[in-house]
């Protein structure tokens, strides 16, 4: 029996269904920067802590890859290529994984109360992201890059 290893990078605006899809695909190995702001079931966002939140999310993903978890999901906005690149760097180090970039385009309403102007700003800077747009440090591209 062949074991498949998949890293899902799920992108979309707030309220598009990223978290729900991530949970369905990877269960307890679905991670997002917003997890950092959950304390005792209460979401308390602090923009000054966003770098810490993303570092924490990346650490969870890297740990899961090292443990060879078969399905991992990352559910973040990923509005620009540079936001995806740290995960593609991890993929470079763990090429056993197939990367699937999924874009959610629904509008269920933000569960975290993201202001409309913030959502509009995210939409305004939205760009197409791909594995093939990724140029890793050192120029290495894993074989079978999921294209």
N, CA and C atoms as an extended XYZ file, in Angstrom:
441
Properties=species:S:1:pos:R:3:atomname:S:1:resname:S:1:resid:I:1 pbc="F F F"
N         0.842       -1.182        0.000 N   UNK     1
C         0.000        0.000        0.000 CA  UNK     1
C         0.890        1.249        0.000 C   UNK     1
N         0.658        2.128       -0.946 N   UNK     2
C         1.417        3.361       -1.057 CA  UNK     2
C         0.781        4.429       -0.170 C   UNK     2
N         1.625        5.083        0.628 N   UNK     3
C         1.148        6.162        1.484 CA  UNK     3
C         1.369        7.478        0.748 C   UNK     3
N         0.353        8.315        0.717 N   UNK     4
C         0.456        9.625        0.081 CA  UNK     4
C         0.557       10.687        1.163 C   UNK     4
N         1.426       11.642        0.936 N   UNK     5
C         1.623       12.758        1.859 CA  UNK     5
C         1.213       14.038        1.150 C   UNK     5
N         0.295       14.777        1.766 N   UNK     6
C        -0.259       15.959        1.116 CA  UNK     6
C        -0.208       17.163        2.047 C   UNK     6
N         0.262       18.279        1.502 N   UNK     7
C         0.221       19.572        2.174 CA  UNK     7
C        -0.768       20.443        1.414 C   UNK     7
N        -1.864       20.788        2.080 N   UNK     8
C        -2.871       21.671        1.492 CA  UNK     8
C        -2.604       23.092        1.966 C   UNK     8
N        -2.439       24.015        1.033 N   UNK     9
C        -2.340       25.433        1.354 CA  UNK     9
C        -3.660       26.047        0.913 C   UNK     9
N        -4.497       26.365        1.900 N   UNK    10
C        -5.858       26.820        1.626 CA  UNK    10
C        -5.917       28.326        1.817 C   UNK    10
N        -6.232       29.023        0.739 N   UNK    11
C        -6.224       30.483        0.753 CA  UNK    11
C        -7.621       31.027        0.484 C   UNK    11
N        -7.852       32.232        0.944 N   UNK    12
C        -9.131       32.880        0.708 CA  UNK    12
C        -9.313       34.039        1.662 C   UNK    12
N       -10.253       34.883        1.337 N   UNK    13
C       -10.563       36.023        2.196 CA  UNK    13
C       -11.249       35.537        3.474 C   UNK    13
N       -11.274       36.362        4.512 N   UNK    14
C       -11.977       35.975        5.742 CA  UNK    14
C       -13.426       35.576        5.446 C   UNK    14
N       -13.845       34.481        6.039 N   UNK    15
C       -15.218       34.012        5.870 CA  UNK    15
C       -15.452       33.169        4.637 C   UNK    15
N       -14.379       32.775        3.942 N   UNK    16
C       -14.551       32.021        2.694 CA  UNK    16
C       -14.633       30.507        2.893 C   UNK    16
N       -14.427       30.028        4.126 N   UNK    17
C       -14.543       28.599        4.392 CA  UNK    17
C       -13.218       27.871        4.514 C   UNK    17
N       -12.117       28.605        4.628 N   UNK    18
C       -10.791       27.988        4.714 CA  UNK    18
C       -10.674       27.026        5.886 C   UNK    18
N       -11.044       27.496        7.060 N   UNK    19
C       -10.887       26.683        8.276 CA  UNK    19
C       -11.734       25.422        8.220 C   UNK    19
N       -12.964       25.553        7.758 N   UNK    20
C       -13.869       24.402        7.654 CA  UNK    20
C       -13.295       23.365        6.698 C   UNK    20
N       -12.815       23.816        5.549 N   UNK    21
C       -12.235       22.889        4.583 CA  UNK    21
C       -10.976       22.235        5.146 C   UNK    21
N       -10.129       23.020        5.796 N   UNK    22
C        -8.910       22.474        6.389 CA  UNK    22
C        -9.209       21.384        7.404 C   UNK    22
N       -10.214       21.617        8.233 N   UNK    23
C       -10.606       20.604        9.227 CA  UNK    23
C       -11.107       19.334        8.541 C   UNK    23
N       -11.863       19.497        7.460 N   UNK    24
C       -12.376       18.336        6.742 CA  UNK    24
C       -11.248       17.538        6.085 C   UNK    24
N       -10.229       18.224        5.601 N   UNK    25
C        -9.141       17.556        4.900 CA  UNK    25
C        -8.083       16.953        5.826 C   UNK    25
N        -7.787       17.659        6.938 N   UNK    26
C        -6.640       17.251        7.752 CA  UNK    26
C        -6.938       17.125        9.243 C   UNK    26
N        -8.163       17.346        9.646 N   UNK    27
C        -8.529       17.181       11.054 CA  UNK    27
C        -7.650       17.992       11.989 C   UNK    27
N        -7.042       17.323       12.958 N   UNK    28
C        -6.246       18.021       13.967 CA  UNK    28
C        -4.922       18.552       13.422 C   UNK    28
N        -4.612       18.232       12.175 N   UNK    29
C        -3.401       18.760       11.546 CA  UNK    29
C        -3.737       19.866       10.555 C   UNK    29
N        -4.788       20.618       10.877 N   UNK    30
C        -5.146       21.812       10.132 CA  UNK    30
C        -4.735       23.005       10.990 C   UNK    30
N        -3.886       23.857       10.436 N   UNK    31
C        -3.316       24.964       11.193 CA  UNK    31
C        -3.596       26.294       10.512 C   UNK    31
N        -3.645       27.337       11.319 N   UNK    32
C        -3.806       28.691       10.792 CA  UNK    32
C        -3.217       29.680       11.785 C   UNK    32
N        -2.799       30.815       11.272 N   UNK    33
C        -2.233       31.846       12.144 CA  UNK    33
C        -3.243       32.275       13.199 C   UNK    33
N        -4.519       32.268       12.860 N   UNK    34
C        -5.562       32.678       13.817 CA  UNK    34
C        -5.584       31.807       15.074 C   UNK    34
N        -5.081       30.584       15.002 N   UNK    35
C        -5.035       29.713       16.184 CA  UNK    35
C        -4.281       30.385       17.327 C   UNK    35
N        -3.292       31.171       16.983 N   UNK    36
C        -2.446       31.841       17.974 CA  UNK    36
C        -3.261       32.803       18.848 C   UNK    36
N        -4.336       33.330       18.289 N   UNK    37
C        -5.136       34.333       18.990 CA  UNK    37
C        -6.310       33.731       19.768 C   UNK    37
N        -6.417       32.406       19.762 N   UNK    38
C        -7.473       31.730       20.523 CA  UNK    38
C        -6.950       31.388       21.918 C   UNK    38
N        -7.574       31.935       22.930 N   UNK    39
C        -7.214       31.651       24.329 CA  UNK    39
C        -8.487       31.271       25.068 C   UNK    39
N        -8.530       30.042       25.554 N   UNK    40
C        -9.701       29.546       26.279 CA  UNK    40
C       -10.990       29.737       25.476 C   UNK    40
N       -10.912       29.467       24.178 N   UNK    41
C       -12.085       29.546       23.313 CA  UNK    41
C       -12.490       30.949       22.899 C   UNK    41
N       -11.682       31.945       23.245 N   UNK    42
C       -11.996       33.335       22.896 CA  UNK    42
C       -10.936       33.849       21.921 C   UNK    42
N       -11.392       34.436       20.818 N   UNK    43
C       -10.489       34.984       19.809 CA  UNK    43
C       -10.192       36.435       20.145 C   UNK    43
N        -8.905       36.717       20.374 N   UNK    44
C        -8.480       38.075       20.696 CA  UNK    44
C        -7.324       38.436       19.777 C   UNK    44
N        -7.639       39.185       18.733 N   UNK    45
C        -6.645       39.538       17.717 CA  UNK    45
C        -5.809       40.732       18.159 C   UNK    45
N        -4.506       40.617       17.962 N   UNK    46
C        -3.572       41.701       18.237 CA  UNK    46
C        -2.627       41.774       17.044 C   UNK    46
N        -2.791       42.781       16.175 N   UNK    47
C        -1.972       42.832       14.962 CA  UNK    47
C        -0.469       42.889       15.224 C   UNK    47
N        -0.072       43.372       16.383 N   UNK    48
C         1.362       43.430       16.690 CA  UNK    48
C         1.952       42.029       16.879 C   UNK    48
N         1.088       41.034       17.088 N   UNK    49
C         1.546       39.660       17.296 CA  UNK    49
C         1.461       38.792       16.030 C   UNK    49
N         1.099       39.395       14.903 N   UNK    50
C         0.976       38.614       13.661 CA  UNK    50
C         2.260       37.868       13.286 C   UNK    50
N         3.441       38.481       13.406 N   UNK    51
C         4.651       37.691       13.095 CA  UNK    51
C         4.777       36.450       13.983 C   UNK    51
N         4.440       36.571       15.256 N   UNK    52
C         4.474       35.418       16.167 CA  UNK    52
C         3.447       34.376       15.745 C   UNK    52
N         2.269       34.838       15.338 N   UNK    53
C         1.200       33.932       14.932 CA  UNK    53
C         1.614       33.116       13.712 C   UNK    53
N         2.219       33.776       12.739 N   UNK    54
C         2.651       33.052       11.538 CA  UNK    54
C         3.825       32.124       11.841 C   UNK    54
N         4.734       32.552       12.700 N   UNK    55
C         5.852       31.684       13.091 CA  UNK    55
C         5.338       30.435       13.806 C   UNK    55
N         4.338       30.597       14.662 N   UNK    56
C         3.752       29.463       15.370 CA  UNK    56
C         3.090       28.495       14.391 C   UNK    56
N         2.352       29.036       13.447 N   UNK    57
C         1.683       28.207       12.431 CA  UNK    57
C         2.722       27.424       11.632 C   UNK    57
N         3.782       28.106       11.210 N   UNK    58
C         4.833       27.444       10.437 CA  UNK    58
C         5.519       26.352       11.243 C   UNK    58
N         5.725       26.590       12.529 N   UNK    59
C         6.350       25.581       13.391 CA  UNK    59
C         5.474       24.332       13.504 C   UNK    59
N         4.157       24.530       13.640 N   UNK    60
C         3.241       23.385       13.706 CA  UNK    60
C         3.314       22.558       12.416 C   UNK    60
N         3.369       23.246       11.285 N   UNK    61
C         3.428       22.546       10.002 CA  UNK    61
C         4.754       21.793        9.869 C   UNK    61
N         5.850       22.459       10.189 N   UNK    62
C         7.155       21.819       10.088 CA  UNK    62
C         7.250       20.600       10.999 C   UNK    62
N         6.755       20.721       12.214 N   UNK    63
C         6.749       19.584       13.151 CA  UNK    63
C         5.939       18.429       12.574 C   UNK    63
N         4.781       18.734       12.000 N   UNK    64
C         3.940       17.691       11.403 CA  UNK    64
C         4.639       17.021       10.229 C   UNK    64
N         5.359       17.801        9.432 N   UNK    65
C         6.096       17.216        8.305 CA  UNK    65
C         7.199       16.290        8.812 C   UNK    65
N         7.901       16.718        9.830 N   UNK    66
C         8.969       15.883       10.390 CA  UNK    66
C         8.412       14.589       10.974 C   UNK    66
N         7.169       14.657       11.488 N   UNK    67
C         6.502       13.466       12.025 CA  UNK    67
C         5.854       12.634       10.921 C   UNK    67
N         5.968       13.098        9.678 N   UNK    68
C         5.413       12.433        8.496 CA  UNK    68
C         3.904       12.218        8.598 C   UNK    68
N         3.224       13.254        9.066 N   UNK    69
C         1.763       13.250        9.065 CA  UNK    69
C         1.312       13.224        7.605 C   UNK    69
N         0.344       12.385        7.292 N   UNK    70
C        -0.017       12.196        5.885 CA  UNK    70
C        -0.775       13.369        5.268 C   UNK    70
N        -1.608       14.046        6.047 N   UNK    71
C        -2.363       15.184        5.507 CA  UNK    71
C        -2.251       16.362        6.459 C   UNK    71
N        -1.753       17.475        5.915 N   UNK    72
C        -1.571       18.707        6.671 CA  UNK    72
C        -2.251       19.825        5.885 C   UNK    72
N        -2.991       20.662        6.589 N   UNK    73
C        -3.625       21.810        5.939 CA  UNK    73
C        -3.184       23.092        6.635 C   UNK    73
N        -2.938       24.118        5.832 N   UNK    74
C        -2.645       25.456        6.343 CA  UNK    74
C        -3.719       26.371        5.774 C   UNK    74
N        -4.464       27.011        6.670 N   UNK    75
C        -5.613       27.829        6.277 CA  UNK    75
C        -5.340       29.290        6.630 C   UNK    75
N        -4.724       30.000        5.726 N   UNK    76
C        -4.433       31.416        5.918 CA  UNK    76
C        -4.901       32.184        4.696 C   UNK    76
N        -4.942       33.486        4.793 N   UNK    77
C        -5.399       34.292        3.664 CA  UNK    77
C        -4.526       34.076        2.434 C   UNK    77
N        -3.214       34.071        2.611 N   UNK    78
C        -2.269       33.864        1.500 CA  UNK    78
C        -2.612       34.755        0.306 C   UNK    78
N        -2.766       36.050        0.553 N   UNK    79
C        -3.160       36.944       -0.532 CA  UNK    79
C        -2.032       37.218       -1.520 C   UNK    79
N        -0.778       36.989       -1.092 N   UNK    80
C         0.367       37.251       -1.958 CA  UNK    80
C         1.339       36.070       -1.920 C   UNK    80
N         2.115       35.920       -2.982 N   UNK    81
C         3.037       34.796       -3.119 CA  UNK    81
C         3.993       34.674       -1.930 C   UNK    81
N         4.516       35.778       -1.444 N   UNK    82
C         5.510       35.711       -0.363 CA  UNK    82
C         4.947       35.067        0.897 C   UNK    82
N         3.619       35.097        1.059 N   UNK    83
C         2.997       34.480        2.232 CA  UNK    83
C         2.981       32.952        2.113 C   UNK    83
N         3.000       32.448        0.906 N   UNK    84
C         3.002       31.015        0.636 CA  UNK    84
C         4.427       30.445        0.697 C   UNK    84
N         5.398       31.264        0.338 N   UNK    85
C         6.771       30.802        0.167 CA  UNK    85
C         7.382       30.082        1.377 C   UNK    85
N         7.142       30.490        2.627 N   UNK    86
C         7.734       29.724        3.744 CA  UNK    86
C         7.295       28.259        3.760 C   UNK    86
N         6.064       28.002        3.345 N   UNK    87
C         5.568       26.626        3.314 CA  UNK    87
C         6.180       25.855        2.142 C   UNK    87
N         6.434       26.556        1.058 N   UNK    88
C         7.101       25.914       -0.075 CA  UNK    88
C         8.562       25.637        0.247 C   UNK    88
N         9.175       26.462        1.076 N   UNK    89
C        10.533       26.175        1.564 CA  UNK    89
C        10.531       24.871        2.365 C   UNK    89
N         9.503       24.696        3.205 N   UNK    90
C         9.394       23.449        3.974 CA  UNK    90
C         9.226       22.264        3.043 C   UNK    90
N         8.439       22.448        2.007 N   UNK    91
C         8.204       21.403        1.014 CA  UNK    91
C         9.518       21.016        0.345 C   UNK    91
N        10.365       22.011        0.088 N   UNK    92
C        11.671       21.743       -0.512 CA  UNK    92
C        12.461       20.765        0.360 C   UNK    92
N        12.331       20.919        1.672 N   UNK    93
C        13.045       20.049        2.613 CA  UNK    93
C        12.332       18.711        2.832 C   UNK    93
N        11.078       18.628        2.452 N   UNK    94
C        10.263       17.414        2.631 CA  UNK    94
C         9.516       17.110        1.328 C   UNK    94
N        10.255       16.812        0.237 N   UNK    95
C         9.618       16.660       -1.078 CA  UNK    95
C         8.740       15.425       -1.218 C   UNK    95
N         8.617       14.644       -0.153 N   UNK    96
C         7.692       13.505       -0.184 CA  UNK    96
C         6.241       13.999       -0.280 C   UNK    96
N         6.012       15.257        0.129 N   UNK    97
C         4.669       15.822        0.123 CA  UNK    97
C         4.293       16.347       -1.259 C   UNK    97
N         3.035       16.164       -1.605 N   UNK    98
C         2.430       16.825       -2.744 CA  UNK    98
C         1.769       18.081       -2.210 C   UNK    98
N         2.000       19.200       -2.873 N   UNK    99
C         1.397       20.469       -2.442 CA  UNK    99
C         0.177       20.759       -3.308 C   UNK    99
N        -0.938       21.034       -2.643 N   UNK   100
C        -2.156       21.460       -3.324 CA  UNK   100
C        -2.525       22.838       -2.802 C   UNK   100
N        -2.565       23.810       -3.696 N   UNK   101
C        -3.006       25.147       -3.322 CA  UNK   101
C        -4.470       25.261       -3.714 C   UNK   101
N        -5.301       25.506       -2.702 N   UNK   102
C        -6.754       25.569       -2.899 CA  UNK   102
C        -7.223       26.980       -2.557 C   UNK   102
N        -8.025       27.556       -3.425 N   UNK   103
C        -8.559       28.894       -3.175 CA  UNK   103
C       -10.054       28.816       -2.892 C   UNK   103
N       -10.438       29.250       -1.698 N   UNK   104
C       -11.854       29.317       -1.333 CA  UNK   104
C       -12.411       30.663       -1.777 C   UNK   104
N       -13.552       30.640       -2.434 N   UNK   105
C       -14.131       31.876       -2.958 CA  UNK   105
C       -15.532       32.134       -2.426 C   UNK   105
N       -15.893       31.459       -1.344 N   UNK   106
C       -17.215       31.643       -0.743 CA  UNK   106
C       -17.235       32.898        0.121 C   UNK   106
N       -18.412       33.283        0.571 N   UNK   107
C       -18.538       34.412        1.500 CA  UNK   107
C       -19.591       34.044        2.541 C   UNK   107
N       -19.121       33.390        3.615 N   UNK   108
C       -20.003       32.980        4.693 CA  UNK   108
C       -20.031       34.017        5.817 C   UNK   108
N       -19.234       35.077        5.677 N   UNK   109
C       -19.123       36.075        6.733 CA  UNK   109
C       -17.995       35.704        7.677 C   UNK   109
N       -17.239       36.684        8.086 N   UNK   110
C       -16.076       36.453        8.940 CA  UNK   110
C       -16.491       36.063       10.346 C   UNK   110
N       -15.958       34.956       10.839 N   UNK   111
C       -16.250       34.525       12.214 CA  UNK   111
C       -15.446       35.324       13.225 C   UNK   111
N       -14.432       36.046       12.745 N   UNK   112
C       -13.565       36.813       13.647 CA  UNK   112
C       -13.848       38.310       13.598 C   UNK   112
N       -14.903       38.715       12.922 N   UNK   113
C       -15.264       40.126       12.886 CA  UNK   113
C       -14.247       41.010       12.181 C   UNK   113
N       -13.651       40.510       11.102 N   UNK   114
C       -12.672       41.309       10.357 CA  UNK   114
C       -13.402       42.481        9.711 C   UNK   114
N       -12.913       43.705        9.936 N   UNK   115
C       -13.573       44.884        9.352 CA  UNK   115
C       -13.616       44.814        7.825 C   UNK   115
N       -14.705       45.340        7.257 N   UNK   116
C       -14.892       45.318        5.804 CA  UNK   116
C       -13.724       45.962        5.065 C   UNK   116
N       -13.193       47.065        5.589 N   UNK   117
C       -12.073       47.737        4.916 CA  UNK   117
C       -10.842       46.837        4.879 C   UNK   117
N       -10.622       46.071        5.926 N   UNK   118
C        -9.485       45.145        5.967 CA  UNK   118
C        -9.662       44.048        4.921 C   UNK   118
N       -10.877       43.532        4.807 N   UNK   119
C       -11.165       42.514        3.794 CA  UNK   119
C       -10.955       43.111        2.404 C   UNK   119
N       -11.416       44.331        2.192 N   UNK   120
C       -11.242       44.999        0.891 CA  UNK   120
C        -9.765       45.200        0.577 C   UNK   120
N        -8.975       45.577        1.577 N   UNK   121
C        -7.530       45.752        1.380 CA  UNK   121
C        -6.883       44.436        0.965 C   UNK   121
N        -7.308       43.332        1.588 N   UNK   122
C        -6.787       42.012        1.228 CA  UNK   122
C        -7.150       41.682       -0.216 C   UNK   122
N        -8.391       41.956       -0.571 N   UNK   123
C        -8.850       41.671       -1.929 CA  UNK   123
C        -8.092       42.509       -2.952 C   UNK   123
N        -7.806       43.764       -2.606 N   UNK   124
C        -7.096       44.661       -3.526 CA  UNK   124
C        -5.668       44.200       -3.812 C   UNK   124
N        -5.033       43.538       -2.856 N   UNK   125
C        -3.655       43.089       -3.082 CA  UNK   125
C        -3.581       41.616       -3.508 C   UNK   125
N        -4.730       41.002       -3.774 N   UNK   126
C        -4.804       39.585       -4.129 CA  UNK   126
C        -4.015       39.313       -5.393 C   UNK   126
N        -3.197       38.286       -5.361 N   UNK   127
C        -2.469       37.880       -6.551 CA  UNK   127
C        -2.510       36.368       -6.691 C   UNK   127
N        -2.276       35.929       -7.893 N   UNK   128
C        -2.240       34.505       -8.176 CA  UNK   128
C        -0.985       33.915       -7.539 C   UNK   128
N        -1.112       32.781       -6.881 N   UNK   129
C         0.051       32.115       -6.298 CA  UNK   129
C         0.132       30.687       -6.836 C   UNK   129
N         1.348       30.224       -7.005 N   UNK   130
C         1.602       28.882       -7.540 CA  UNK   130
C         2.894       28.329       -6.978 C   UNK   130
N         3.016       27.026       -7.028 N   UNK   131
C         4.305       26.408       -6.737 CA  UNK   131
C         5.338       26.866       -7.758 C   UNK   131
N         4.934       26.973       -9.041 N   UNK   132
C         5.909       27.307      -10.078 CA  UNK   132
C         6.378       28.759       -9.980 C   UNK   132
N         5.671       29.606       -9.231 N   UNK   133
C         6.140       30.972       -9.003 CA  UNK   133
C         7.190       31.031       -7.906 C   UNK   133
N         7.374       29.924       -7.237 N   UNK   134
C         8.293       29.844       -6.107 CA  UNK   134
C         9.711       29.583       -6.592 C   UNK   134
N        10.627       30.437       -6.194 N   UNK   135
C        12.042       30.224       -6.465 CA  UNK   135
C        12.718       30.055       -5.119 C   UNK   135
N        12.987       28.806       -4.730 N   UNK   136
C        13.561       28.568       -3.410 CA  UNK   136
C        14.978       29.098       -3.301 C   UNK   136
N        15.387       29.384       -2.067 N   UNK   137
C        16.771       29.767       -1.823 CA  UNK   137
C        17.654       28.642       -2.336 C   UNK   137
N        18.608       28.937       -3.172 N   UNK   138
C        19.469       27.904       -3.735 CA  UNK   138
C        18.980       27.381       -5.075 C   UNK   138
N        17.756       27.740       -5.474 N   UNK   139
C        17.248       27.396       -6.793 CA  UNK   139
C        16.779       25.971       -6.982 C   UNK   139
N        16.718       25.135       -5.940 N   UNK   140
C        16.299       23.738       -6.049 CA  UNK   140
C        14.776       23.641       -6.157 C   UNK   140
N        14.298       22.901       -7.108 N   UNK   141
C        12.876       22.599       -7.216 CA  UNK   141
C        12.728       21.088       -7.129 C   UNK   141
N        11.977       20.580       -6.125 N   UNK   142
C        11.835       19.124       -5.980 CA  UNK   142
C        11.224       18.492       -7.229 C   UNK   142
N        11.658       17.255       -7.521 N   UNK   143
C        11.037       16.508       -8.603 CA  UNK   143
C         9.598       16.238       -8.262 C   UNK   143
N         8.731       16.168       -9.277 N   UNK   144
C         7.317       15.892       -9.026 CA  UNK   144
C         6.716       16.974       -8.175 C   UNK   144
N         6.878       18.216       -8.609 N   UNK   145
C         6.485       19.364       -7.792 CA  UNK   145
C         4.991       19.616       -7.725 C   UNK   145
N         4.193       18.623       -8.061 N   UNK   146
C         2.754       18.744       -7.894 CA  UNK   146
C         2.059       19.535       -8.981 C   UNK   146
N         2.747       19.871      -10.069 N   UNK   147
C         2.118       20.642      -11.136 CA  UNK   147
C         1.298       19.758      -12.038 C   UNK   147
